[in-house]
Amino acid sequence: MIKKRVSIHTLGCRLNHAESALLADQLREAGYEVVPWGESADIGVVHTCTVTREADAKSRQMIRKFLRQNPGASVAALGCYAQRSADALRRIEGVRLILGNADKMDLARHLSNLENVAGGEPVTFRSTPKREVFRLPWTNSGDPVDRRADLKVQDGCDAMCAFCVIPFARGRSRSRSAGDAAAEAASLARRGARELVLTGVNLGEYYDGEMDLSGLLDLLARRVPEARLRISSIEPTTVTRALIERMADPNHPLVPFLHVPLQSGSDRMLAAMKRGHSATLFLELLRAASEKLPFAGFGTDIMAGFPGETDEDFEETLAVLEASPVDYAHVFPYSERNGTAASRMAVEPVPPDTVARRVDILLNFSRKRRRQFMERMAGAECCVLFETLESGHWVGYAENYLRVAVPDSGRSLRNRFGLVRVQCPGESWAQGMLLEVTETWNKPILSACTAPEGITRSNA
């Protein structure tokens, strides 16, 4: 029997990518041949995103592109855009299956059932996610893992920020069974994963009974001591002292890195966005973390052009960023989403050319801080997990998320830890010198080193 070929394309957040990896394993176990996106396939699985209008459009574009390149094939559309905009997907000829977020993790069964359904309207399932501790259909029989692996531990959000459509697409906050997460983590480690990145919509809201995020990290540290642990984006109101203490502990595998969304440095805008915190809270949090973790990496998200944002509001944002210890910023122009509180605001939108100008200023700030991050690390020794070979260099990430490259010497460093001395900044990475290839992560190296004279964290 010839296996059906399935290709998966994932748009959007790290959480989508974590789920797609599970779905690929699930499909292989069910007898499908999973092939890279772009190769010919019988079924295209498009894991959609709806965080912006551009994400909606890109989801539709990828579906149509697959169908043009694979005449006679069919498409299964999954995820947030499928949850929110099934009617638009039904109008695309070739879409046979539409699965919302509560149904998509049962993809293999739905595809199997589809074989008994005649053509016509796409089969659609868009259940409301249940607010309860959940488990995921992971498998022990997946392919080897040769890079950082995402571990989904939380879904949904209770914050209801004024601009955000994700609570409408993914539902309210809920957490994964700690035992189930630890079991999958152990499986990923056996398959070769050397770093696990914990992911969720609002990661700091994790609770399984009495166990919070710090407790889960401790459980993972016991179950998979050979792997580094990293947390993805986390809200400033949910960063605890316990998390910082674990990052500072040389015997705990949680690496010293925080990506904390700010969105705006104007308290007026933060209140309009319903963010639930002030700019001062953000600054005090990162400054305190920086004192405890002088070589940590800090990132943030910033939005330009939220309805009603004045020049004064934007200047306040720049002032907060300059006063903060952030090392880079992800920058987004505001995108109106139907159904959100922001879409109903009776204020004039910010002109598009003003938004574009503010985005450029913020991107320039981020580029400046990335270079300063590399300069600050020059002379330091860090533990890099190498992932890719690019332009004659092995490239990977240090524990503080500094991107580091060393010259290729002819032996593969893929998915290997290396002790590296950072030498100088470059365009895409910090250039380093490989001192030693190690079998395990070595956290004390970075935490114990001192900056070269004259190099300090900017304005922290």
Protein Blocks (a to p, Z undefined) as FASTA:
>chain_A
ZZdddddddehjfklmmmmmmmmmmmmmnopacddehiacfbdcddddfkbmklmmmmmm
mmmmmmmmmghiacddehjklmmmmmmmmmpghiabdcdfklmmmmmmmmmmmmmpcedj
ddddddddddddddddddfkbccdfbdcdddfbecjfklpakbcklmmnopaddddfklm
mmmmmmmmmnopabdcdddfblmlgcehjacfklmmmmmmmmmmmbccddddddfklccf
klmmmmmmmkbcbdcdddddekiacfklmmmnonopafklmmmmmmmmmmmmmmbccddd
ddehiahiafklmmmmmmmmmmpccfbdcdddddddehiaklmpccddddfklmmmmmmm
mmmmmmmmmmmmmmmmgopacddddfbdcehiacdddfkopacddddehiafehiacddd
dfbdcfkbccdddfbdcfbdcfklmmmpccdehiacehZZ
